[in-house]
Amino acid sequence: MAGFMNVEKAGELGRLYHLDKIYQLGDSISDTGNLVLESPHGSGFLFTRPPYGETTFGKPTGRCSNGLLMVDYFATAFGLPYLEPYKKAHANFKHGVNFAVAGATALSEEALKAKNITNPATNSSLSVQLEWMASHFNSTCHTKEGCWKMLRHALFFVGEIGGNDYNYGFVQRKTLDELTGLVPDVVQSITDAVRRVIGFGARRVIIPGNFPIGCLPIYLSSFHTNNSAAYDEKHCLKDLNNFAEIHNEVLKASINVLKKKYPYVDIVYGDYYNAYLWLLSHAKRLRFDRNSLQKACCGSGSGPYNFDPQKMCGAEGVSACPNPDKYISWDGIHSTQRSYKYIAGYLLRSILPQMRMFHL
C-alpha cells in the first residue's frame, strides 16, 4: 500500500544503511520496561497487569500496548533485536539501549513546577535520560573518539517526547493558551537533547513530533461536546489537533536550524501526526473495524469511546476487546500493536529517503 513499508520483512535495511544500533529517548510510546524497573512500586502501574502485552508476549512487559511498540518494529526492520530497557540488570546492549520512560516529560520536574504542572508518574525526564545515556557511553566507548567510532552506524530517536508535558497540563486544568505558551520551552528542551546526542557522536537522529491528540479516545472523551463544529471530518477535535500542529511546526523550524548547524548529521523529523491520520484514512482498507476507530479496545465507560479515566485498562473488572487487531487504540491513550506496525511502516517510508546510506 502506498505510504507504507512492511516492517516485518525489511531486515535487509540494516545492511543497506549500515545500521547496527538504536538508541531511544522518550516516553510511554517507546518505553519497554524502564518505568517499572526504576520504581520500587513498579507492579502498581496498570500497564504491568493483564491484558497488557498478551498478544505477543503472553504477559505484561512494561510496554503500554497489547504487544509490540514502534521501536520494536524499527529494530526488526533493521535486522536488530528488540532494545533492552536501560534499567534492566545484565541486559545485552550490543545493539543499542532503550532509555525511554513511560510518563516522562521533555521539561525537567523543576521546570514544570515553575509552570504549576506536576508529573505524577516519574522524575526521569529527558534530561535524566540523557544523563543515563552519558553514563552508558562513558562505560562503553570511554573517549570522544571511541564513541564517535562506535556510534557512526547508530540511529538515535529523540522522542516522541513532550506530549506528557501537555497531557499533564490538560489534566491539571491548564488552558490551550497556557499550554501554547509552553511549546517553545518544550521544543527547546528537545533541541538541546539533539545537540547533546550529536555531541556523543550521533550521526543519524530522528526527532518525532506529536500525534493528532484530538483523535485519541482520552481527549475525545474528556473534551466531548455537542457542538458539531468542534470536530473535523474524521471526528477529531479541531482545537486539540491545531495545538499539536503548533508544537510540530515549532519543532520543525528548530530542526531546520539544527540541519544547517550540523550538515554532517542526518537530522530527520518523524511525522507521527500525519502517520496517524494516514492510518485513520486507510483503516477500512487495512481491515480495522470502522465503527471502532476512536474506541479503546481495553477500557470501560458508557460513552462512544470506551474510556473512563477512573477505570482504565488494567484495573479490576476492565476487559479487552476480543480482537485487538481490529482496533487502532489499545487503552484510549496508546495504540494497539497492529496500529504501531502500520505507523512504523509509514514513518520508515518517509524517513529513509532523508538518510544517507553510509557515514564515514
Solvent accessible surface area in square Angstrom, and as a share of the most:
residue,aa,sasa,rsa
1,M,82,0.37
2,A,83,0.64
3,G,19,0.18
4,F,30,0.12
5,M,48,0.22
6,N,64,0.33
7,V,0,0.00
8,E,95,0.43
9,K,159,0.67
10,A,7,0.05
11,G,27,0.26
12,E,86,0.39
13,L,13,0.07
14,G,8,0.08
15,R,176,0.64
16,L,85,0.42
17,Y,14,0.05
18,H,84,0.38
19,L,6,0.03
20,D,48,0.25
21,K,28,0.12
22,I,0,0.00
23,Y,2,0.01
24,Q,3,0.02
25,L,1,0.00
26,G,0,0.00
27,D,4,0.02
28,S,14,0.09
29,I,20,0.10
30,S,5,0.03
31,D,0,0.00
32,T,5,0.03
33,G,4,0.04
34,N,0,0.00
35,L,4,0.02
36,V,38,0.22
37,L,90,0.45
38,E,51,0.23
39,S,28,0.18
40,P,124,0.78
41,H,144,0.64
42,G,5,0.05
43,S,92,0.59
44,G,46,0.44
45,F,52,0.22
46,L,58,0.29
47,F,21,0.09
48,T,28,0.17
49,R,91,0.33
50,P,83,0.52
51,P,22,0.14
52,Y,9,0.03
53,G,1,0.01
54,E,81,0.37
55,T,69,0.40
56,T,62,0.36
57,F,61,0.25
58,G,55,0.53
59,K,128,0.54
60,P,32,0.20
61,T,41,0.24
62,G,3,0.03
63,R,17,0.06
64,C,4,0.02
65,S,0,0.00
66,N,1,0.01
67,G,0,0.00
68,L,16,0.08
69,L,0,0.00
70,M,4,0.02
71,V,3,0.02
72,D,0,0.00
73,Y,6,0.02
74,F,3,0.01
75,A,0,0.00
76,T,44,0.25
77,A,0,0.00
78,F,4,0.02
79,G,53,0.51
80,L,19,0.09
81,P,76,0.48
82,Y,88,0.33
83,L,8,0.04
84,E,43,0.19
85,P,11,0.07
86,Y,49,0.19
87,K,79,0.33
88,K,87,0.37
89,A,74,0.57
90,H,191,0.85
91,A,23,0.18
92,N,102,0.52
93,F,49,0.20
94,K,139,0.59
95,H,54,0.24
96,G,2,0.02
97,V,0,0.00
98,N,0,0.00
99,F,0,0.00
100,A,0,0.00
101,V,0,0.00
102,A,4,0.03
103,G,10,0.09
104,A,0,0.00
105,T,2,0.01
106,A,2,0.02
107,L,15,0.07
108,S,33,0.21
109,E,53,0.24
110,E,120,0.54
111,A,37,0.29
112,L,1,0.00
113,K,111,0.47
114,A,83,0.65
115,K,87,0.37
116,N,115,0.59
117,I,3,0.02
118,T,73,0.43
119,N,25,0.13
120,P,108,0.68
121,A,34,0.26
122,T,11,0.06
123,N,93,0.48
124,S,8,0.05
125,S,4,0.03
126,L,2,0.01
127,S,54,0.35
128,V,50,0.29
129,Q,0,0.00
130,L,12,0.06
131,E,93,0.42
132,W,31,0.11
133,M,0,0.00
134,A,14,0.11
135,S,59,0.38
136,H,13,0.06
137,F,4,0.02
138,N,102,0.52
139,S,77,0.50
140,T,60,0.35
141,C,11,0.07
142,H,130,0.58
143,T,77,0.45
144,K,138,0.59
145,E,129,0.58
146,G,26,0.25
147,C,11,0.07
148,W,95,0.33
149,K,145,0.61
150,M,51,0.23
151,L,0,0.00
152,R,83,0.30
153,H,32,0.14
154,A,1,0.00
155,L,3,0.02
156,F,1,0.00
157,F,4,0.02
158,V,1,0.01
159,G,0,0.00
160,E,7,0.03
161,I,3,0.01
162,G,0,0.00
163,G,8,0.07
164,N,16,0.08
165,D,0,0.00
166,Y,1,0.01
167,N,44,0.22
168,Y,25,0.10
169,G,0,0.00
170,F,17,0.07
171,V,108,0.62
172,Q,58,0.26
173,R,211,0.77
174,K,40,0.17
175,T,75,0.43
176,L,59,0.29
177,D,121,0.63
178,E,95,0.43
179,L,2,0.01
180,T,46,0.27
181,G,52,0.50
182,L,5,0.03
183,V,2,0.01
184,P,76,0.48
185,D,57,0.30
186,V,0,0.00
187,V,6,0.03
188,Q,90,0.40
189,S,24,0.16
190,I,2,0.01
191,T,8,0.05
192,D,69,0.36
193,A,1,0.01
194,V,0,0.00
195,R,81,0.30
196,R,86,0.31
197,V,0,0.00
198,I,7,0.03
199,G,41,0.39
200,F,34,0.14
201,G,1,0.01
202,A,0,0.00
203,R,10,0.04
204,R,0,0.00
205,V,0,0.00
206,I,1,0.01
207,I,1,0.01
208,P,2,0.01
209,G,0,0.00
210,N,7,0.04
211,F,16,0.07
212,P,0,0.00
213,I,8,0.04
214,G,0,0.00
215,C,1,0.00
216,L,20,0.10
217,P,1,0.01
218,I,37,0.19
219,Y,11,0.04
220,L,0,0.00
221,S,38,0.24
222,S,72,0.47
223,F,84,0.35
224,H,102,0.46
225,T,44,0.25
226,N,148,0.76
227,N,88,0.45
228,S,95,0.62
229,A,67,0.52
230,A,28,0.22
231,Y,23,0.09
232,D,40,0.21
233,E,153,0.69
234,K,59,0.25
235,H,77,0.34
236,C,0,0.00
237,L,10,0.05
238,K,86,0.37
239,D,93,0.48
240,L,6,0.03
241,N,9,0.05
242,N,80,0.41
243,F,3,0.01
244,A,0,0.00
245,E,72,0.32
246,I,73,0.37
247,H,3,0.01
248,N,5,0.02
249,E,97,0.44
250,V,53,0.31
251,L,1,0.01
252,K,68,0.29
253,A,58,0.45
254,S,20,0.13
255,I,4,0.02
256,N,81,0.41
257,V,88,0.51
258,L,2,0.01
259,K,79,0.34
260,K,170,0.72
261,K,123,0.52
262,Y,27,0.10
263,P,94,0.59
264,Y,99,0.38
265,V,7,0.04
266,D,10,0.05
267,I,4,0.02
268,V,2,0.01
269,Y,31,0.12
270,G,0,0.00
271,D,29,0.15
272,Y,7,0.03
273,Y,17,0.07
274,N,67,0.34
275,A,0,0.00
276,Y,3,0.01
277,L,35,0.17
278,W,25,0.09
279,L,0,0.00
280,L,15,0.07
281,S,69,0.45
282,H,43,0.19
283,A,1,0.01
284,K,136,0.57
285,R,162,0.59
286,L,11,0.05
287,R,164,0.60
288,F,8,0.03
289,D,50,0.26
290,R,154,0.56
291,N,128,0.66
292,S,6,0.04
293,L,39,0.19
294,Q,25,0.11
295,K,64,0.27
296,A,0,0.00
297,C,3,0.02
298,C,0,0.00
299,G,11,0.11
300,S,24,0.15
301,G,43,0.42
302,S,126,0.82
303,G,45,0.43
304,P,86,0.54
305,Y,13,0.05
306,N,33,0.17
307,F,15,0.06
308,D,44,0.23
309,P,77,0.48
310,Q,161,0.71
311,K,91,0.38
312,M,45,0.20
313,C,1,0.01
314,G,7,0.07
315,A,22,0.17
316,E,161,0.72
317,G,73,0.70
318,V,16,0.09
319,S,81,0.52
320,A,35,0.27
321,C,17,0.10
322,P,142,0.89
323,N,69,0.35
324,P,26,0.17
325,D,58,0.30
326,K,79,0.34
327,Y,33,0.12
328,I,0,0.00
329,S,3,0.02
330,W,2,0.01
331,D,4,0.02
332,G,0,0.00
333,I,51,0.26
334,H,19,0.09
335,S,7,0.05
336,T,0,0.00
337,Q,26,0.11
338,R,29,0.11
339,S,0,0.00
340,Y,1,0.01
341,K,36,0.15
342,Y,24,0.09
343,I,0,0.00
344,A,0,0.00
345,G,0,0.00
346,Y,41,0.16
347,L,0,0.00
348,L,4,0.02
349,R,120,0.44
350,S,42,0.27
351,I,4,0.02
352,L,9,0.04
353,P,107,0.67
354,Q,89,0.40
355,M,12,0.06
356,R,107,0.39
357,M,97,0.43
358,F,87,0.36
359,H,11,0.05
360,L,165,0.82
